[in-house]
Amino acid sequence: MSDAIAEASASKATSDGATQQVDVAVVGAGFAGLYLLHRLRKAGFTAVAVDEASDVGGTWYWNRYPGARCDIQTIDYSYTFDPELDSAWKWSEKYATQPEILRYLGFVADRYDLRRDIRFGTKVTNATWDEAAERWRLTTDNGAAISCRHYIMATGCLSTPKPPEIEGVKDFKGEIYFTGRWPHHEVKLAGKRVAVIGTGSSGIQAIPLIAEQAAHLTVFQRTASFALPAHNGPPSADRTALLQSDRAGYREQARWSMAGVPFPPAPVVSWQLSDAERRERFEQAWAAGDLVHILTQLWADQGVDVDGNALVSELIREKIRGIVKDPETAAALSPNDHPFGSKRPCLDTNYYATYNRPNVTQVNLRQEPITSITASGIKTDKRNFDVDVIVFATGFDAMTGAIMAVHPITGRGGKSLSDIWAKGPQSYLGLTVAGFPNLFMITGPGSPSVLSNMAVSIEQHVDWVVDRLQAMREAGFSAIEATATAQDGWAQHMADCSTLTLHRLANTWYTGANVPGKALGVMPYTGGVGPYRSICNEVVSRGMLGFRLTGPDVAAQCNDGEIVRLQPDVRIVLNMLADMNLPPIESLGPEGARAFLAQFNAGRPAGRPVGEVGDGALQGADGPVPYRLYRPATPGPHPIVVYFHGGGWVLGDELSDDPFCRDMCRRTGMIFVSVGYRHGPEHPFPAAAEDGYAATKWIAEHTAELGGRPAPVLVAGWSAGGNIAAVTCQLARDRGGPQIAGQLLLCPVTDCDFDRPSYRENAEGYFLTRPLMDWFWDMYCPPADRTDPRVSPLRGKLAGLPQAFVVTCEFDPLRDEGVAYAEALAAAGVPVEQLKARGQMHSSFTMVDVVITGVSGRVKMAEALRRFAGLAQEERQADKGARSDGLAA
Ligand code: NAP
């Protein structure tokens, strides 16, 4: 039976005259509300939707201003739940106009006979949870009240226009229009003097068309937006061909992608490309006329790194300068206060060229702010502009506005949602709120929503919610509510995710900054559509983790906890590794394991450029050992850090932590010398430790030759390399030098005893496993020698050692021995700082440009090394907002 024929047999709401009784009430009859009604009916629930509008369409009902179109290619901005519907509708344009999208939604409403369960022209005026009856009680401004078991907000993220906060609006004698509430009758602008306030997506779409009609158009711009030409036309041939060649596969790829549009991850990083190659990729993106393309396909670092982003931002500014003839106007139109993509970029048709028209004036509100609206027009602090029409394209009280401000919602214990959200929206998964049983939000704050293709995110939410309601009914549960633990955990995860992207660096409606007095914080989920979907699925597979379920005749169920405790990118990396089903490294033997590591490292992003990289040999404990030197681009001489790579004393070499050494060389402004010490089992204990000491001594004696500052040197190491660094400090103290100014120990091995909680908690699933550590020890050190401080430095004398910075990761088997070493150092009087990295695993900090949340930790490590070397601290713009995230020092 096709979805279209699946009739709404169950949808028979009852009414006692005063109150309509239904299983589920939905607010909104847009993309989300329509699909909800359809799914609820199919699942046998009685349902009603209410909408203030007189017909279906949601945002597409209200936003009918000139030029209104979607900005995700329409073949992607469609329902996919019914393959027959998916192939029955043909879009006429790459980016369909508002009327066409509205026709589509009407077509869907007719096809599934949805209108009979929608109360149009009706607003909910109050919603209160009745604890005794376990039902929501709704009052409306038009007709019967509603009593429902479940209440679902399908209100859209951008449906409550922001009131104009400009004085004097009521005094204006001319016509006033809001893009978000454009009239249904024709608006005649011909021959009129028109003002547009606002240059976001709505303003940028409307301005070129208004300019064609108006006698004169004055655009009042506060913040310049980045806009890309849409190159609209018929649906793009390449995407259509992809869709038609495998419709199901194409849709499924979208569901698991980052933005809800099927593009593969960008394969390269900006510094791997020459200027010419970058420009070529950019020109392709500019010609493609697709926001998701330019945001995901240029180079991988543009969305997560300020430097990578600056490159594309400047290329766009260059385009603007090329189109707009007046240099002053071009400069004002060129965004320079936020990274590209951190504020929603726009898609335009002739936007920049419109400013070359003689009947268009731009007013830069950064130079002359609006002071008031008068009877005859708009007054800035420099001039008066007399106009006949003012168009407010000033945006929305986004994401929370329609849920919170439109009507009071009162949950358990008489708590109001507005009070609970006064300091910012809290939710579990962006779907539910603790204290508000049986209330759901479709694409609410805390879900990918506006950072994704809404069509894909809406379907995912609706499916998840309706599936849960069905499962509850089957199990006899009548109420579901998120727990406070789960909700707090989600807030933490949201905060962790927001360090991944650059959205935190712009004041936008994503953060609530566009509405005066609104609490600030990145509201949409920035972790990506696919990862979010997998989290929602995991909540279910882990027994509805974070929800309390109750019912009249069944035992209550509450599997409490936080769904994601790992940093978001660490979770993705570990899931990818799990999917690869790799053989255990220890099963490969030393040579096989080394080959595996080399192959693994070959697939990682190339390390960033430094001033100079050179290879050489130095004197180890028993002959020459190789080294690789990383020199900063700044003028020297620089302090030298002697670095020991990880690899369990068995794997790796002086090149294997290349991206980490490059990154730390850049951040510290110091020379890093990575030492190729000898490995077990060919060279067992104490070969690696003795090489570490000998190398440090040799480097300290050859600083001038290496172009470095005279001794003292510093030492640093990761994992087994951290072990060697720690041991080197003990040997240097006991053997009369060299002098060491400080030690950076990153996830170090410090002891042979595995009987610690971190070994039990993180024994498997976090990359470094207990069997692998067993194997490393077996390859390097015979049992009888394991308590020797040259391999278990925790057992050595610790007084008199150089100051230390010790980094441990929450999900690392080695966590507790690292903490124990730091505490023992402190107890012995050594100045020591600890960085306990929450949600990170053993390899997080060395997976440079893969684990983006590792940046904040490396910033702190670099600061420590600079302190040890007596250098002044410097903050890079790229590190802003990343310094304190995910860390407990
Ligand atoms: P917006 O992006 O919030 O833009 C509002 C504009 O009005 C901004 O330029 C803002 O400047 C300005 N503004 C606000 N208050 C002002 C004031 N008091 N004085 C002067 N200027 C003021 O709103 P929008 O353009 O309606 O777009 C909102 C979102 O809707 C978009 O980001 C997009 O997600 C969606 N949308 C999509 C489409 C599409 O699919 N094609 C079309 C339209 C909208 P500041 O930046 O300085 O605050």
Residues whose N, C-alpha, C, O or C-beta is under 5 A from the ligand:
A	BS01	NAP	R69 C70 D71 L158 E165 I197 G198 T199 G200 S201 S202 G203 R222 T223 R344 A393 T394 G395 F396 W509 N514
